[in-house]
Amino acid sequence: MPRVASITSKADLPAEHHAVAEAVLKVYGDIRGPWTMLLHSPKLTEKMLPIEKGDAKKGTQPFIPHSRRCGSGGYTATSM
């Protein structure tokens, strides 16, 4: 059992932080994974979202863990 309750919907947040939850929903369609804990700190979540979805103006790619890019079970020595 987690010590902190997971935030899995916009309703779990105060109204002033609904915009941050909506930004997560816009990228992923639902709130899951690390976002369920990151949303306990809406300011941190706001800073993390641009890293995750990439920045088209700067030409950066979104952060995608090696295991999701390659379908492997983890990181390899060549990916570091």
C-alpha positions, 0 to 999 in steps of 0.5 A, a space after each residue: 500500500 502506498 504511503 501517498 494516495 495516487 492521483 488518477 483523475 483531475 478530480 483528485 486535485 484542487 481546482 487551481 491545479 486542474 490545468 496541470 492535470 489537463 496538460 497530462 491528459 492531453 499528452 497521455 489520455 489518462 493519468 498513469 505511471 509517474 504522473 500519479 505521484 508527480 501531480 502531488 507537486 503541480 509545479 514540478 509536473 509543469 516543468 516535466 511535461 515539456 521534457 516528456 513531450 519534446 519541444 518542436 520549436 527547439 527541435 528536441 525529441 521527447 524523452 522515451 526510455 530505451 526500453 520503450 524505443 527498442 522493446 528491450 527489457 532494459 538499458 544496454 551498455 551501448 545506450 549510455 
